[in-house]
Amino acid sequence: MRTKIQGLSQTVNRNPLVEGLYRARVVHFGPAGHAPNPCVAATFFILDPAPFAGRYVRTRLYCHDRALWKLRWFLQDFGYDAELLAADELDDRRVVGLEGVIRLGYWGNNGHRRLDVQGFAPSDRWSEASAQPPACKTSEAAQAQSA
């Protein structure tokens, strides 16, 4: 079966995401995973810096006891309703549209490195964060330059 897909043959010259800070908006938030590892999947739309605007970043935030600190950190820094948070309630419809700052970083070992969300900050801290010098492309690139 043949299917015509517009743009399939064209290459796209986009800047790959790098380690660093990005201002982002939540565009999708909902349950993912299965019972042994309950989690929520979050999709962020990058707003700033301009060279990366319009890109999407997906991550999972786990909901088991040892990992709730990260979900709580995300919700507080992105301005989730404090009353719902105090009542231990999570309304995914209220999370979509929230804005804040995310920190992307590489993790992994044995040659399997992945760029993932490693931190959060309130949106009003973006002016401070954007004034910092840009992050290096990868830790490996930094090591190569120092050698």
Secondary structure, DSSP 8 states (H G I E B T S, - for coil): -----TTTTS--------SEEEEEEEEEEEEEEETTEEEEEEEEEEEESGGGTT-EEEEEEE-SGGGHHHHHHHHHHTT--HHHHHTT---HHHHTT-EEEEEEEEE-STT--EEEEEEEEEGGGHHHHHTS----S-HHHHHHHH-
